[in-house]
Amino acid sequence: MFDIKWIRENPQEFDAGLQKRGVAPLAASLIALDEKRRSHVARVQEAQQRRNAASKEIGVAMGQGDTAKADSLKAEVGELKSFLGEAEQTERELTAELNDALSRIPNLPLDDVPVGSDEAGNVEYRSWGEKRELDFDPKEHFEIAAAAAGMDFDNAAKIAGARFVILKGEVARLERSLGQFMLDMHTNEHGYVEMQPPLLVNDATMYGTGQLPKFAEDLFQTTDGRWLIPTAEVPLTNMVRDEILELKDLPLRMTALTSCFRSEAGSAGRDTRGMLRQHQFNKVELVSITDRESSIDELERMLGCAEKTLQALGLHYRVMTLCTGDMGFGARKTYDIEVWLPGQGAYREISSCSVCGDFQGRRMNARYRDADGKTLRHVHTLNGSGVAVGRMLIAVLENCQNADGTISVPEALQPYLGGKTVIGGGA
């Protein structure tokens, strides 16, 4: 969310940033809304001053025996009180109108973000490893014998509908092992603090990280008004909402393995086979809360932490810098990690790491004391997948498949699977 004062002082820079994201100029209309609000506030202040002055003049007029003037002043005070009574509500409405308009505007990209309208404008940042060469025709994850035996789409559809899966047996254990493996790596090696947050949150929490009001259709809401989280970024980041932090305590680094829930609105017909795009999935999330000077370096660090999980499993991937038209609503810069899936013969996103600047900090009113111990600044926030467990499962299944339909277990996961080196095929 933006500071209207900053927009008033930097209208051209604001509109230029929006233009990079394919958004029409908004500075003039926002400034006009603010002028309307400011003009009303000025009228209210003038009315309050006049009411106070007229009230004193009534006493003077009464003391002089000028009842006509006193009555006239009383009538004026009555009108001013009536106006002020209505003006308070008008001011709330004008403020709400401005804030609502500001809350729907995407964040401005950093200067080094490539400009583009969609994913075709993304730029490769780096890659790791080589595509795994298989001496047979690789299958997609849901076609591999061992995986197919552990994925029940039919009963999931019977119980919950489309875009759900029931994992069972060795595949369920492999999925659980992946989540534990990533949590252990991020807490033991990367210094993140493990959290177990609520999966249901309120309106203010969804607003704080930018899901509301713009993206309500992408979410699931309960009958009592709570929301199922689309990612653990939402509750973890909001832990600092309305807080004032000390500079010495930053950065805060948190991680959580949670179920995530997304309506997948607008994705009809996309990735309908297998478990690539589900309404419910597990994900290990990384969240950092930093000061303004540290956030860019923290993005590179977070990206490296997410990459380590794929490297430990020997999975080839590439890192893409997202262009302005493909970034998320709250991001100033985003890296996507795309893992190679031999069954699909394509790269697919498995992690997304973003720096949001103070965009979420302003929405949450989350601040920290600067080095002088007095100046309050809004925190900078970052979030990243560390990584999506279901997609990591797909990547392991497709990259580690064997010609006989079994799956070789990566060495890093074997301790989590009781020492097993292969699953499926009676192994």
C-alpha positions as CSV (number, residue, x, y, z in Angstrom):
1,M,0.0,0.0,0.0
2,F,1.2,3.5,-0.8
3,D,1.7,6.6,1.2
4,I,-0.5,9.3,-0.5
5,K,2.0,11.9,0.6
6,W,4.7,10.2,-1.4
7,I,2.4,10.0,-4.4
8,R,1.7,13.7,-4.2
9,E,5.4,14.4,-4.1
10,N,6.4,11.9,-6.8
11,P,3.4,11.6,-9.2
12,Q,5.6,11.0,-12.3
13,E,7.7,8.3,-10.6
14,F,4.5,6.6,-9.3
15,D,2.8,6.6,-12.7
16,A,6.0,5.5,-14.5
17,G,6.3,2.5,-12.1
18,L,2.6,1.6,-12.7
19,Q,3.1,1.8,-16.5
20,K,5.9,-0.8,-16.3
21,R,3.3,-3.1,-14.7
22,G,0.8,-2.3,-17.5
23,V,-1.4,-0.2,-15.2
24,A,-2.8,3.2,-16.4
25,P,-1.6,6.4,-14.6
26,L,-3.4,6.8,-11.3
27,A,-1.6,9.7,-9.6
28,A,-4.0,12.4,-10.8
29,S,-7.1,10.5,-9.7
30,L,-5.6,9.6,-6.3
31,I,-4.5,13.1,-5.7
32,A,-8.0,14.4,-6.6
33,L,-9.5,12.0,-4.0
34,D,-7.0,13.2,-1.4
35,E,-7.7,16.9,-2.3
36,K,-11.4,16.2,-1.8
37,R,-10.7,14.6,1.6
38,R,-8.3,17.4,2.6
39,S,-10.7,20.1,1.6
40,H,-13.4,18.5,3.7
41,V,-11.1,18.3,6.7
42,A,-10.2,22.0,6.3
43,R,-13.9,22.9,6.2
44,V,-14.4,20.8,9.4
45,Q,-11.6,22.5,11.2
46,E,-12.9,26.0,10.1
47,A,-16.4,25.0,11.4
48,Q,-15.0,23.8,14.7
49,Q,-13.1,27.0,15.2
50,R,-16.1,29.1,14.3
51,R,-18.4,27.1,16.6
52,N,-16.0,27.7,19.5
53,A,-15.7,31.3,18.7
54,A,-19.5,31.8,18.3
55,S,-20.1,30.0,21.7
56,K,-17.9,32.6,23.4
57,E,-19.6,35.4,21.6
58,I,-23.0,34.2,22.9
59,G,-21.8,34.8,26.4
60,V,-20.6,38.3,25.5
61,A,-23.8,39.2,23.8
62,M,-25.9,37.9,26.8
63,G,-23.7,40.0,29.1
64,Q,-24.5,43.1,27.0
65,G,-28.2,42.3,27.0
66,D,-28.2,41.8,23.2
67,T,-30.6,39.0,23.0
68,A,-31.1,39.3,19.3
69,K,-27.5,38.8,18.6
70,A,-27.3,36.0,21.1
71,D,-30.2,34.2,19.4
72,S,-28.6,34.6,16.0
73,L,-25.3,33.2,17.4
74,K,-27.2,30.3,18.9
75,A,-28.8,29.5,15.6
76,E,-25.4,29.6,13.9
77,V,-23.9,27.3,16.5
78,G,-26.8,24.9,16.0
79,E,-26.2,24.8,12.3
80,L,-22.5,24.3,12.8
81,K,-23.1,21.4,15.2
82,S,-25.5,19.8,12.7
83,F,-22.8,20.1,10.0
84,L,-20.1,18.7,12.2
85,G,-22.3,15.8,13.2
86,E,-22.6,14.8,9.5
87,A,-19.1,15.8,8.6
88,E,-17.5,13.2,10.8
89,Q,-19.3,10.4,8.9
90,T,-18.4,12.1,5.6
91,E,-14.7,12.3,6.6
92,R,-14.7,8.6,7.4
93,E,-16.3,7.8,4.0
94,L,-13.8,10.0,2.1
95,T,-10.9,8.4,4.0
96,A,-12.2,4.9,3.3
97,E,-12.7,5.7,-0.4
98,L,-9.1,6.9,-0.7
99,N,-7.7,3.9,1.3
100,D,-9.7,1.5,-0.8
101,A,-8.3,2.9,-4.0
102,L,-4.8,2.8,-2.6
103,S,-5.2,-0.8,-1.4
104,R,-6.0,-2.1,-4.9
105,I,-2.8,-0.8,-6.5
106,P,0.1,-3.2,-7.1
107,N,3.5,-2.5,-5.8
108,L,6.1,-0.7,-8.0
109,P,8.9,-2.8,-9.5
110,L,12.5,-2.2,-8.6
111,D,14.6,-0.5,-11.4
112,D,16.4,-3.7,-12.3
113,V,13.2,-5.8,-12.9
114,P,12.8,-6.6,-16.6
115,V,9.8,-4.9,-18.3
116,G,7.4,-7.2,-19.9
117,S,3.7,-8.0,-20.2
118,D,3.7,-11.7,-19.3
119,E,5.9,-14.7,-18.6
120,A,7.5,-14.4,-22.1
121,G,9.3,-11.4,-20.7
122,N,11.0,-13.3,-17.8
123,V,14.8,-13.5,-17.9
124,E,16.9,-16.4,-16.8
125,Y,19.1,-15.5,-13.8
126,R,21.1,-18.7,-13.3
127,S,20.7,-22.4,-13.5
128,W,22.0,-25.5,-11.6
129,G,22.8,-29.0,-12.6
130,E,22.0,-30.8,-15.8
131,K,18.8,-32.4,-17.1
132,R,18.7,-36.0,-16.0
133,E,19.1,-38.3,-19.0
134,L,16.9,-41.4,-18.9
135,D,17.4,-44.3,-21.2
136,F,13.6,-44.9,-21.6
137,D,10.6,-42.7,-22.3
138,P,9.9,-40.8,-19.1
139,K,6.4,-40.8,-17.8
140,E,4.5,-38.0,-16.0
141,H,4.2,-38.4,-12.3
142,F,0.7,-39.8,-12.3
143,E,1.6,-42.4,-14.9
144,I,4.6,-43.9,-13.1
145,A,3.5,-47.3,-11.6
146,A,4.8,-46.6,-8.0
147,A,3.3,-43.1,-8.0
148,A,0.0,-44.1,-9.6
149,A,-0.4,-46.8,-6.9
150,G,-0.1,-44.1,-4.2
151,M,-2.3,-41.4,-5.8
152,D,-6.1,-41.8,-5.6
153,F,-7.8,-39.1,-7.6
154,D,-11.1,-40.9,-7.9
155,N,-11.9,-41.2,-4.2
156,A,-10.6,-37.6,-3.7
157,A,-13.1,-36.4,-6.3
158,K,-15.9,-38.4,-4.6
159,I,-15.1,-36.9,-1.2
160,A,-14.2,-33.3,-2.1
161,G,-14.5,-32.7,-5.9
162,A,-12.0,-31.9,-8.6
163,R,-8.4,-30.8,-7.9
164,F,-7.9,-32.9,-4.9
165,V,-5.8,-36.1,-4.3
166,I,-5.5,-38.7,-1.6
167,L,-1.9,-39.9,-1.2
168,K,-1.3,-43.3,0.3
169,G,1.4,-45.7,1.3
170,E,4.9,-45.1,0.3
171,V,4.0,-42.0,-1.8
172,A,2.3,-40.4,1.3
173,R,5.4,-41.1,3.3
174,L,7.6,-39.7,0.6
175,E,5.6,-36.5,0.6
176,R,5.8,-36.2,4.4
177,S,9.5,-36.9,4.3
178,L,10.0,-34.0,1.8
179,G,8.3,-31.6,4.1
180,Q,10.3,-32.7,7.1
181,F,13.6,-32.6,5.1
182,M,13.0,-29.0,4.0
183,L,12.0,-27.9,7.5
184,D,15.1,-29.4,9.0
185,M,17.3,-27.8,6.4
186,H,15.8,-24.3,6.9
187,T,15.9,-24.5,10.7
188,N,19.2,-26.3,11.2
189,E,21.3,-24.8,8.4
190,H,19.6,-21.5,7.4
191,G,18.6,-20.1,10.7
192,Y,14.8,-19.9,10.3
193,V,12.6,-20.3,13.3
194,E,9.9,-23.0,12.8
195,M,6.3,-21.9,13.4
196,Q,3.0,-23.6,13.3
197,P,0.5,-20.9,12.6
198,P,-3.3,-21.0,12.3
199,L,-4.8,-22.1,9.0
200,L,-7.8,-19.8,9.5
201,V,-7.3,-16.0,9.6
202,N,-9.4,-12.9,9.8
203,D,-10.0,-10.0,7.3
204,A,-7.3,-7.8,8.8
205,T,-4.7,-10.5,8.3
206,M,-5.6,-11.1,4.7
207,Y,-5.6,-7.3,4.1
208,G,-2.2,-7.0,5.7
209,T,-0.4,-9.1,3.1
210,G,-2.5,-7.9,0.2
211,Q,-5.0,-10.8,-0.5
212,L,-7.9,-8.5,0.3
213,P,-9.7,-6.7,-1.0
214,K,-8.5,-7.4,-4.5
215,F,-8.2,-11.2,-4.6
216,A,-11.2,-12.5,-2.6
217,E,-12.3,-14.8,-5.4
218,D,-9.0,-16.6,-5.2
219,L,-9.6,-17.6,-1.6
220,F,-11.8,-19.9,0.4
221,Q,-14.0,-18.3,3.2
222,T,-15.8,-20.0,6.0
223,T,-19.3,-19.3,7.1
224,D,-18.1,-17.3,10.1
225,G,-16.1,-15.0,7.9
226,R,-12.6,-16.4,8.4
227,W,-10.4,-17.3,5.5
228,L,-8.4,-20.4,4.8
229,I,-4.8,-19.4,4.2
230,P,-3.4,-19.5,0.6
231,T,0.1,-19.7,2.0
232,A,1.8,-19.5,5.4
233,E,3.2,-16.1,4.3
234,V,-0.2,-14.6,5.5
235,P,-0.1,-15.6,9.2
236,L,3.7,-15.4,9.6
237,T,4.0,-11.9,8.1
238,N,1.1,-10.6,10.1
239,M,2.7,-11.6,13.4
240,V,4.4,-8.2,13.3
241,R,1.2,-6.3,12.5
242,D,0.7,-3.2,14.7
243,E,4.1,-3.9,16.3
244,I,7.1,-1.6,16.8
245,L,10.3,-3.7,16.5
246,E,13.8,-2.9,17.5
247,L,16.5,-2.7,14.8
248,K,18.8,-5.1,16.8
249,D,16.1,-7.8,16.6
250,L,16.0,-7.7,12.7
251,P,15.9,-9.6,10.6
252,L,13.2,-12.0,11.8
253,R,13.3,-15.3,9.8
254,M,10.4,-17.7,10.1
255,T,9.4,-20.9,8.4
256,A,6.4,-23.1,8.5
257,L,5.0,-26.3,6.8
258,T,1.3,-25.9,6.4
259,S,-1.6,-26.9,4.2
260,C,-2.5,-24.1,1.8
261,F,-5.9,-23.6,0.1
262,R,-6.6,-21.8,-3.2
263,S,-9.7,-21.7,-5.3
264,E,-7.6,-21.6,-8.5
265,A,-10.1,-19.1,-10.0
266,G,-9.4,-18.5,-13.6
267,S,-7.4,-21.7,-14.0
268,A,-10.2,-23.8,-15.5
269,G,-8.8,-26.3,-18.0
270,R,-5.2,-25.8,-16.9
271,D,-3.1,-28.7,-15.4
272,T,-6.2,-30.8,-14.9
273,R,-4.3,-34.1,-14.9
274,G,-2.2,-35.1,-11.9
275,M,-1.5,-33.1,-8.8
276,L,0.3,-30.0,-10.2
277,R,-2.5,-27.5,-9.5
278,Q,-4.6,-28.4,-6.5
279,H,-7.1,-26.7,-4.2
280,Q,-5.2,-28.0,-1.2
281,F,-1.5,-28.6,-1.0
282,N,1.4,-28.5,1.5
283,K,4.2,-25.9,1.3
284,V,7.2,-24.9,3.3
285,E,7.2,-21.1,3.5
286,L,10.0,-18.7,4.3
287,V,9.3,-15.3,5.6
288,S,11.7,-12.5,6.5
289,I,11.1,-9.2,8.3
290,T,13.9,-6.7,7.7
291,D,14.9,-3.1,7.9
292,R,14.9,-1.1,4.6
293,E,18.7,-1.3,4.0
294,S,18.8,-5.1,4.2
295,S,15.8,-6.3,2.2
296,I,17.5,-6.6,-1.2
297,D,20.4,-8.7,0.2
298,E,17.9,-10.8,2.1
299,L,16.1,-11.7,-1.2
300,E,19.3,-13.2,-2.5
301,R,19.9,-15.1,0.7
302,M,16.3,-16.4,0.7
303,L,16.6,-17.5,-2.9
304,G,19.8,-19.4,-2.0
305,C,18.1,-21.2,0.9
306,A,15.3,-22.4,-1.4
307,E,17.8,-23.5,-4.1
308,K,19.7,-25.6,-1.5
309,T,16.7,-27.9,-1.2
310,L,16.7,-28.8,-4.9
311,Q,20.5,-29.1,-4.9
312,A,20.4,-31.6,-2.0
313,L,18.1,-33.8,-4.0
314,G,20.1,-33.5,-7.2
315,L,17.3,-31.8,-9.2
316,H,18.2,-29.6,-12.2
317,Y,16.5,-26.2,-12.1
318,R,16.7,-22.6,-13.5
319,V,16.1,-19.3,-11.7
320,M,14.0,-16.8,-13.6
321,T,13.7,-13.1,-12.8
322,L,10.1,-12.3,-13.3
323,C,9.2,-9.4,-15.5
324,T,6.9,-6.5,-14.4
325,G,3.8,-8.1,-16.0
326,D,4.3,-11.5,-14.3
327,M,5.1,-10.4,-10.7
328,G,2.6,-10.8,-7.9
329,F,0.6,-8.0,-6.6
330,G,2.7,-7.1,-3.5
331,A,6.2,-7.8,-5.0
332,R,8.9,-5.3,-6.0
333,K,11.1,-8.1,-7.4
334,T,10.5,-11.8,-7.7
335,Y,12.7,-14.8,-8.6
336,D,11.0,-18.1,-9.6
337,I,12.8,-21.4,-9.3
338,E,11.6,-23.7,-12.1
339,V,12.5,-27.4,-11.8
340,W,12.9,-29.6,-14.8
341,L,10.3,-32.3,-15.1
342,P,11.4,-35.0,-17.7
343,G,7.9,-36.5,-17.8
344,Q,6.4,-33.3,-19.0
345,G,9.6,-32.3,-20.9
346,A,9.2,-28.8,-19.3
347,Y,10.3,-26.5,-16.5
348,R,7.7,-25.8,-13.9
349,E,7.7,-23.3,-11.1
350,I,8.4,-24.9,-7.7
351,S,9.4,-21.8,-5.7
352,S,8.8,-18.1,-5.8
353,C,10.8,-15.6,-3.7
354,S,9.8,-12.0,-3.5
355,V,10.8,-8.8,-1.8
356,C,7.9,-6.4,-1.0
357,G,9.7,-3.4,0.4
358,D,7.5,-1.6,2.9
359,F,4.3,-2.4,0.9
360,Q,3.0,-4.9,3.4
361,G,4.5,-3.1,6.3
362,R,2.3,-0.1,5.6
363,R,-0.8,-2.2,5.3
364,M,0.0,-3.9,8.6
365,N,1.3,-0.7,10.4
366,A,4.4,-2.7,11.3
367,R,7.4,-0.5,12.1
368,Y,10.8,-0.6,13.7
369,R,13.0,2.0,15.4
370,D,15.9,3.1,13.3
371,A,19.5,3.4,14.4
372,D,18.8,6.7,16.2
373,G,16.4,4.9,18.5
374,K,13.6,7.4,17.7
375,T,12.8,7.4,14.0
376,L,10.0,4.9,13.2
377,R,10.1,3.2,9.7
378,H,7.9,0.6,8.2
379,V,9.4,-2.8,8.1
380,H,10.3,-4.5,4.8
381,T,8.9,-8.0,4.2
382,L,10.0,-10.9,2.1
383,N,8.4,-14.3,1.4
384,G,9.4,-17.4,-0.5
385,S,8.5,-21.0,-1.0
386,G,11.1,-23.2,0.5
387,V,9.5,-25.1,-1.4
388,A,6.1,-26.3,-2.5
389,V,6.0,-29.9,-1.2
390,G,3.6,-31.3,-3.7
391,R,5.6,-30.0,-6.6
392,M,8.8,-31.2,-5.1
393,L,7.1,-34.6,-4.9
394,I,6.3,-34.4,-8.6
395,A,9.9,-33.4,-9.3
396,V,11.4,-36.4,-7.4
397,L,8.9,-38.8,-8.9
398,E,9.7,-37.7,-12.5
399,N,13.4,-37.3,-12.1
400,C,14.0,-40.4,-10.1
401,Q,11.7,-42.8,-12.0
402,N,13.1,-46.1,-13.2
403,A,12.1,-48.1,-16.3
404,D,10.4,-50.7,-14.2
405,G,8.0,-48.1,-12.6
406,T,9.9,-47.8,-9.3
407,I,11.3,-44.6,-7.8
408,S,14.9,-44.3,-6.6
409,V,14.9,-42.4,-3.3
410,P,17.4,-39.5,-3.2
411,E,20.2,-40.0,-0.6
412,A,19.1,-37.0,1.4
413,L,15.6,-38.4,1.9
414,Q,16.6,-42.0,2.8
415,P,16.9,-41.3,6.5
416,Y,13.3,-40.1,6.5
417,L,12.1,-43.2,4.8
418,G,13.7,-45.8,7.2
419,G,16.8,-46.2,4.9
420,K,14.8,-47.2,1.8
421,T,16.6,-46.6,-1.4
422,V,13.6,-47.5,-3.7
423,I,9.9,-47.3,-3.4
424,G,7.4,-49.3,-5.4
425,G,7.8,-52.7,-7.1
426,G,7.7,-54.5,-3.7
427,A,11.0,-52.9,-2.6
